[in-house]
Amino acid sequence: MWYSSGSRARNGVGILVEKELIDRVVKVMCKSNRIMSIKLVTGAEILNVVCVYAPQMGLTDYMKKVFSEELEEVLYGIPRHKKLFLRGDFNGNIGD
């Protein structure tokens, strides 16, 4: 497991990889305590897995903007022809 934690054990994201696949992980990047990614080679394919924990409603607009900019930077850093799996807690809300 790779884990990126924030201060005071808050926030943080993790990516758990099956034991048999650990040797196929060629890159781990912790962009922040809310965004991390791994690059995994499986045969002829390269898989990019990005895990996020978005700021919740109570945080400032500035923090949300920084998160969005960092996520865009990570996503645009992955070539369009490569496989991408984006997962996480986006703290979405439905209704009032």
C-alpha positions as CSV (number, residue, x, y, z in Angstrom):
1,M,0.0,0.0,0.0
2,W,1.2,3.5,-0.8
3,Y,-0.3,6.2,1.4
4,S,-0.1,10.0,1.3
5,S,-1.3,11.6,4.6
6,G,-1.8,15.1,5.6
7,S,-0.9,16.8,8.9
8,R,-2.5,15.5,12.0
9,A,-3.5,12.3,10.2
10,R,-6.1,14.2,8.2
11,N,-7.0,13.9,4.6
12,G,-4.7,11.4,2.9
13,V,-5.3,8.9,0.1
14,G,-4.0,5.4,-0.5
15,I,-3.6,2.9,-3.2
16,L,-3.6,-0.7,-2.4
17,V,-1.9,-3.0,-4.9
18,E,-2.3,-6.8,-5.0
19,K,0.9,-8.5,-3.9
20,E,1.4,-10.2,-7.2
21,L,1.4,-6.8,-9.0
22,I,3.9,-4.9,-6.7
23,D,6.8,-5.5,-9.0
24,R,4.9,-4.0,-11.9
25,V,4.5,-0.6,-10.3
26,V,7.1,1.6,-12.0
27,K,6.2,5.0,-10.5
28,V,4.4,6.4,-7.5
29,M,3.7,10.1,-7.2
30,C,2.2,11.9,-4.3
31,K,1.1,15.3,-5.7
32,S,-0.4,16.3,-2.3
33,N,-2.1,14.8,0.7
34,R,-5.3,14.6,-1.4
35,I,-3.9,13.4,-4.8
36,M,-1.6,10.5,-5.6
37,S,-1.0,8.2,-8.6
38,I,0.8,5.1,-9.6
39,K,1.9,3.8,-13.0
40,L,1.6,0.0,-13.4
41,V,2.9,-2.0,-16.3
42,T,0.8,-5.0,-17.2
43,G,2.2,-6.8,-20.3
44,A,2.1,-4.4,-23.2
45,E,-0.2,-1.9,-21.4
46,I,0.6,0.9,-19.0
47,L,-2.2,1.7,-16.4
48,N,-2.3,5.0,-14.6
49,V,-4.3,4.9,-11.4
50,V,-5.1,8.3,-9.7
51,C,-6.7,8.4,-6.3
52,V,-8.2,11.6,-4.8
53,Y,-9.9,12.9,-1.7
54,A,-11.5,16.2,-2.7
55,P,-12.0,19.1,-0.2
56,Q,-15.4,19.0,1.5
57,M,-17.9,21.8,1.6
58,G,-16.6,23.5,4.8
59,L,-13.2,24.3,3.3
60,T,-12.3,27.5,1.5
61,D,-12.7,28.2,-2.1
62,Y,-9.0,28.7,-2.4
63,M,-8.3,25.2,-1.1
64,K,-10.8,23.8,-3.6
65,K,-9.2,25.7,-6.4
66,V,-5.7,24.4,-5.5
67,F,-7.1,20.9,-5.4
68,S,-8.6,21.3,-8.9
69,E,-5.5,22.8,-10.3
70,E,-3.3,20.0,-8.9
71,L,-5.7,17.3,-10.2
72,E,-5.7,18.9,-13.7
73,E,-1.9,18.9,-13.6
74,V,-1.7,15.2,-12.8
75,L,-4.4,14.3,-15.4
76,Y,-2.8,16.4,-18.1
77,G,0.5,14.8,-17.4
78,I,-0.8,11.4,-18.5
79,P,-0.8,10.9,-22.3
80,R,-4.3,10.7,-23.8
81,H,-3.5,7.3,-25.4
82,K,-2.6,5.7,-22.0
83,K,-5.2,4.0,-19.8
84,L,-6.4,6.1,-16.8
85,F,-8.4,5.0,-13.8
86,L,-9.5,8.0,-11.7
87,R,-11.1,7.0,-8.3
88,G,-11.7,8.6,-5.0
89,D,-14.0,10.6,-2.8
90,F,-15.1,13.7,-4.7
91,N,-17.4,14.9,-1.8
92,G,-20.3,15.5,-4.1
93,N,-23.6,16.7,-2.8
94,I,-27.1,16.1,-4.1
95,G,-29.9,18.5,-3.3
96,D,-29.9,21.4,-0.9
